Amino acid sequence: MYAVIKTGGKQYRVQAGDLLVVEKLDGEPGAQVAFQEVLMIGEGADVTVGAPLVEGATVSATLVETRRDDKIKVFKKIRRQGYRRTQGHRQSQTVLRVTGIAGAGMEAAWDGEVDLTPLSVLKARAQNLARSQEAAEAKWASRAERKAARTAKA
């Protein structure tokens, strides 16, 4: 079963269990979010299209994290005038896990567990940075102990 929802001026086709990245929404990680702007609900050939919204339909989701997207560069230039401007921009976004779809006599729920681990931690794990960071911290701790021992002797 799937639904088409509208949020942040955009439309998204979602299913129960999908990971969805949308424009920034208010809330803390783990908070429940409900979307009432459901434009369409369908399962196979059985499709309900709203006019403009499907009445009584909701899509529920759990907020996983709020983060900022990669930086984009905005470059403006007017040729032969010496006019060049560079500016950067990072868009705020919210990551959601769709947990359920209900409406038009149909219902679908996701029975998995929502993992609230942020993307930055997952990337560090993928690159084995956590282990190297722990090793670096241990190295600096041992250096500090040696330095303290040397100053204590003097």
Secondary structure in CASP SS format (residue, H / E / C, confidence):
PFRMAT SS
TARGET T0000
AUTHOR 0000-0000-0000
METHOD secondary structure of the structure
MODEL  1
M C 1.00
Y E 1.00
A E 1.00
V E 1.00
I E 1.00
K E 1.00
T E 1.00
G C 1.00
G C 1.00
K E 1.00
Q E 1.00
Y E 1.00
R E 1.00
V E 1.00
Q E 1.00
A C 1.00
G C 1.00
D C 1.00
L E 1.00
L E 1.00
V E 1.00
V E 1.00
E E 1.00
K C 1.00
L C 1.00
D C 1.00
G C 1.00
E C 1.00
P C 1.00
G C 1.00
A C 1.00
Q E 1.00
V E 1.00
A E 1.00
F E 1.00
Q C 1.00
E C 1.00
V E 1.00
L E 1.00
M E 1.00
I E 1.00
G E 1.00
E E 1.00
G C 1.00
A C 1.00
D E 1.00
V E 1.00
T E 1.00
V E 1.00
G C 1.00
A C 1.00
P C 1.00
L C 1.00
V C 1.00
E C 1.00
G C 1.00
A C 1.00
T E 1.00
V E 1.00
S E 1.00
A E 1.00
T E 1.00
L E 1.00
V E 1.00
E E 1.00
T E 1.00
R E 1.00
R E 1.00
D C 1.00
D C 1.00
K C 1.00
I E 1.00
K E 1.00
V E 1.00
F E 1.00
K E 1.00
K E 1.00
I E 1.00
R C 1.00
R C 1.00
Q C 1.00
G C 1.00
Y E 1.00
R E 1.00
R E 1.00
T E 1.00
Q E 1.00
G E 1.00
H E 1.00
R C 1.00
Q C 1.00
S E 1.00
Q E 1.00
T E 1.00
V E 1.00
L E 1.00
R E 1.00
V E 1.00
T E 1.00
G E 1.00
I E 1.00
A E 1.00
G E 1.00
A C 1.00
G C 1.00
M E 1.00
E E 1.00
A E 1.00
A E 1.00
W C 1.00
D C 1.00
G C 1.00
E C 1.00
V C 1.00
D C 1.00
L C 1.00
T C 1.00
P C 1.00
L H 1.00
S H 1.00
V H 1.00
L H 1.00
K H 1.00
A H 1.00
R H 1.00
A H 1.00
Q C 1.00
N C 1.00
L H 1.00
A H 1.00
R H 1.00
S H 1.00
Q H 1.00
E H 1.00
A H 1.00
A H 1.00
E H 1.00
A H 1.00
K H 1.00
W H 1.00
A H 1.00
S H 1.00
R H 1.00
A H 1.00
E H 1.00
R H 1.00
K H 1.00
A H 1.00
A H 1.00
R H 1.00
T H 1.00
A H 1.00
K H 1.00
A C 1.00
END
